[in-house]
Amino acid sequence: MNKDKFTFDLQTFARAAEDVKFRGRRRWNGSHGKLWLDGELVFEIESFEASVDSQREDVIIGNSVDSKVTALKGEGTIKIKNVINRNHRKLLEEWSAGHDPRTTLIGLLDDPDAVDGQKERITIDNVWFTKIPLMNFEKGKVVETELPFGFTPEDAQFMESID
């Protein structure tokens, strides 16, 4: 009777280095996010999102439709749990007077479990708000306000990045 020999290869059972380095605890936790508006901490922040969309035009090459980036558009939303007015009145007065005020946002994600203690920080200049909620509420609920904004992508810059 022929019996196969059992061999144990440690490499077969070892975990890849990136599996150990990037375990679940390394996933970013938004609870450690902060936002500054013109240098002032927005302490009542609930969420922050900023993104850049590419505007594209179709380009035909042979029988295929390809595309070419023709412009970039920056957009985002700040959601806050209201504690103070956050200058809505001032912004409305500026708009009513024909002015188009701009601001600077700084977002920081500082999760203590991030790989190698790194942080993600972005500065966005030339930010304009596109909507001012004058008042909203729902009985039995904490008042939340969403502030949509736009920006020029060339004025967004990563100051720190988790690589």
C-alpha positions in Angstrom: 0.0 0.0 0.0 1.4 3.4 -1.0 0.8 6.2 1.5 1.5 9.9 0.6 3.7 11.8 3.0 2.2 14.8 4.6 4.5 17.9 4.3 3.9 21.1 6.1 4.9 24.3 4.3 4.8 27.3 6.7 4.5 29.7 3.7 1.2 28.1 2.7 -0.4 29.1 6.0 1.4 32.4 6.6 -0.6 35.6 6.1 0.5 38.2 3.6 2.2 41.2 5.2 -0.5 43.6 3.9 -3.2 41.4 5.5 -1.6 42.0 8.9 -0.7 45.7 8.3 -4.1 46.6 7.0 -6.4 44.8 9.4 -9.9 46.0 10.2 -8.9 48.5 12.8 -6.9 50.4 10.1 -10.2 51.3 8.4 -10.8 55.1 8.8 -13.4 56.1 11.3 -15.3 59.3 10.4 -15.8 60.1 14.1 -12.2 61.4 14.1 -13.0 63.9 11.3 -12.9 67.7 11.8 -13.7 70.7 9.6 -12.6 74.3 9.8 -14.4 77.2 8.0 -12.1 80.2 7.5 -9.9 79.0 10.4 -12.8 78.4 12.8 -13.6 74.8 14.0 -17.1 73.7 12.9 -17.7 71.8 16.2 -21.2 70.8 15.3 -20.1 68.9 12.2 -22.1 65.7 11.3 -20.6 65.0 7.9 -18.4 66.5 5.3 -18.0 65.5 1.6 -16.0 67.2 -1.2 -15.5 65.7 -4.6 -14.3 66.6 -8.1 -16.2 65.6 -11.2 -14.6 65.6 -14.6 -16.5 67.2 -17.5 -15.9 65.1 -20.6 -16.5 65.4 -24.3 -16.7 62.3 -26.5 -13.9 61.7 -29.0 -14.3 59.2 -31.8 -11.3 57.2 -32.7 -11.9 54.7 -35.4 -15.2 52.9 -34.5 -14.7 53.6 -30.8 -16.0 56.4 -28.6 -13.4 57.6 -26.2 -13.5 60.7 -24.0 -11.4 63.8 -23.2 -11.5 65.8 -20.0 -12.5 69.3 -20.8 -13.0 70.8 -17.3 -13.2 69.9 -13.6 -16.0 70.8 -11.2 -15.7 70.8 -7.5 -18.8 70.2 -5.3 -19.5 69.2 -1.7 -21.8 69.2 1.3 -21.4 70.1 4.9 -24.1 68.7 7.3 -24.3 70.1 10.8 -26.4 69.5 13.9 -27.4 73.0 14.6 -26.1 74.8 17.7 -25.4 78.2 16.3 -26.5 80.0 13.1 -23.1 79.7 11.3 -23.4 83.0 9.6 -26.4 82.2 7.4 -27.7 85.8 8.0 -24.4 87.3 7.0 -24.2 85.2 3.8 -27.8 86.1 2.9 -27.0 89.8 3.4 -23.9 89.5 1.2 -25.9 87.8 -1.6 -28.7 90.4 -1.3 -26.1 93.2 -1.7 -24.8 91.6 -4.9 -21.6 90.2 -3.4 -20.3 86.6 -3.9 -18.3 85.8 -0.8 -15.7 83.0 -0.8 -14.3 81.0 2.0 -11.7 78.4 2.8 -12.4 74.9 4.2 -9.9 72.6 5.9 -10.9 68.9 6.4 -9.0 66.6 8.7 -9.3 62.9 9.3 -7.2 62.0 12.3 -8.0 58.4 13.2 -5.5 57.2 15.9 -5.6 53.7 14.3 -4.6 54.9 10.8 -1.6 53.1 9.3 1.6 54.4 10.8 -0.3 57.2 12.6 -0.8 59.1 9.4 -3.5 61.8 8.8 -5.5 62.9 5.8 -5.8 66.7 5.5 -7.2 68.8 2.6 -7.4 72.5 2.1 -10.0 73.9 -0.3 -9.9 77.6 -1.2 -12.3 79.6 -3.3 -15.4 77.9 -1.8 -18.8 79.3 -2.4 -22.1 78.2 -0.9 -24.9 77.4 -3.3 -27.9 77.3 -0.9 -28.7 78.9 2.4 -31.3 77.0 4.5 -33.1 79.9 6.3 -34.9 77.6 8.8 -35.9 74.0 9.1 -37.1 71.8 11.9 -39.1 68.7 12.7 -40.7 68.1 16.0 -38.9 65.5 18.1 -35.7 65.7 16.0 -32.4 67.4 16.4 -32.2 70.1 13.7 -29.8 69.3 10.9 -28.7 71.7 8.2 -27.1 70.8 4.9 -24.9 73.4 3.2 -24.0 72.5 -0.4 -21.0 74.2 -1.8 -18.9 74.5 -4.9 -15.2 75.2 -5.4 -12.5 75.4 -8.1 -10.6 72.1 -8.1 -7.3 73.8 -8.8 -7.8 75.4 -5.3 -8.0 72.0 -3.5 -4.8 70.6 -2.1 -3.9 67.5 0.0 -1.7 68.8 2.8 -1.3 65.3 4.4 -2.3 62.0 2.9 -2.6 58.4 4.3 -0.5 56.5 1.8 
